[in-house]
Amino acid sequence: MLRAVDIKKTYQMGETKLEVLHGVSLEIKDGEFVCIMGPSGSGKSTLMHIIGCLDRPTLGRLFLDDKEIGRLDDRTLAEIRNRKIGFVFQQFNLLPRSTALHNVELPLIYGGVGLKERVRKAKAALERVELGNRLQHRPSELSGGERQRVAIARALVNNPSFILADEPTGNLDTKTGDIILKLFQKLNKEGHAIVMVTHERYVTEYSGRIIRLKDGLIEEKNES
């Protein structure tokens, strides 16, 4: 489903070049739950941005569903992100003045889906994360765990090829984090591929495979 081949990433910082990824190759298959783990500075966030089509590699090739996507133009990449990748972030990234329903609708609005259909899909996504009774609540009226569930519903609403989660429990207490991780586990059992970036060891216990990064290189990618 997702394949990265010898991915390298270098940033130009004034006159200095900062090499972050030094040749990373990996494959994520349909239905997998994979954790990408590593300390700060290991390159995991950069790798996440590349496989999520938020950034391009300096060198290397990236394939999604057997199509090379690493060098596509910005507009095409934006369409791929909207249709095939669901994002869940540590900071939730919800519109503060919008209801849970409207926040979940956003990918459908960008995709040109009509009002009646997008409301139907957004409601169904919120019901999947057990927030069917919070449709008209704004983020300030929700707990941290509920906000993250809204974000997960938003990631699900377009039925993406995979869900990419960046430290999704980072702003939650351990008990609430466990609830969110069990929800990801449930979604994975229902057929959704999950790629989760984390530095927390306990988070990896919910996944089927761990890819460890260190200093911009894969240290281990076969542990389960």
C-alpha positions, 0 to 999 in steps of 0.5 A: 500500500505504502512504500518508501525507497531510499528516502533522504531529506536535507534542509538548507539552513542558510549556508548550512545543510541539515541532513535529517533522513539518510536513506530510509526504506520501508513498506506499510501493508494494507491493514497493518498497525505500525508504530514509528518510534524514536527519540527527538531528533531521530527524523520520525516527524520528517518521515511522517511529513513525507509519507503523509505527502506534507513534504517531499523527499530530497532524494528517493521514491515514494509509492502509494497504492503502487503509484509513485507520488513523491514528485507530484505537484502541490495540487495533486498531492493535496488531493491525495492527502484529502482522499487517501490519508487521514491525519490525527495530530497531537494538538487536535487541530480543530477549529475552535468556533466550529461544532464537532460536526462541522470539524468532521465535515471539513475534508468533505467540503474541500472535496466538493461533497454536497451538504446533505451527503457530507452531513450524513458522512460526518454524523456516521464518523462521529457515531463510530467514535461514540460521539453521536451525542456531541454533534453540536458541541464546540472543542471548548465544550469537550474533554481532551479525549473527546477532542481527539475522537473528533479528530479521529472521526475527521480522519475517517470521514473520507474512508482513507487508505490509511490513518497517520497519527502523530503523537495522538496521546501526547496531550492526554493523561494515561487513562484517556490515552489508553482509550484513544489507543484502544479506539485505534486498535478497534479501527485497525481490526475493522480494516483501517491501516494505522501508522502512528508516530510516537516516542512513548514505549507503552503506545507501541504495545497496541501496534502490530509492528514497530519501526525504530528510527535513530539519527535519520536511519532505520535501526529496526523494522521487524519487531512486533 
